[in-house]
């Protein structure tokens, strides 16, 4: 969940907040302060009810603030990360975890009848 901030950084670029959508514990941080991220890239993973939920950036930009650490509790609506919009974003960080996986449409599940 991303929430645009009202103010800009003085250059006219938009600033965004990545907001926690659920209560849980931060189990992974996939970016660092100053990293460049792309929309859809996971920035934080939160564990809740024994399931891991990746929280993704909904805008491309540069990380200007990281407000959580691994092991910290998160709450609904808590600001996790702040980003500033950048039009020419070169991604740094854990971008490998967001690569789409190819699905063979002719494959059937094990044990199913075709």
Buried (B, 14 or more C-beta within 10 A) or exposed (E): BBEEBEEEEEEEBBBBBBBBBBBBBBBBBBBEEEBBBBBEBBBBBBBBEEEEBBBBBBBBBBBBEBBBEEEBEBEEEBBBBBBBBBEEBEBBBBBEEBEEEEEEEEEEEEEEEE
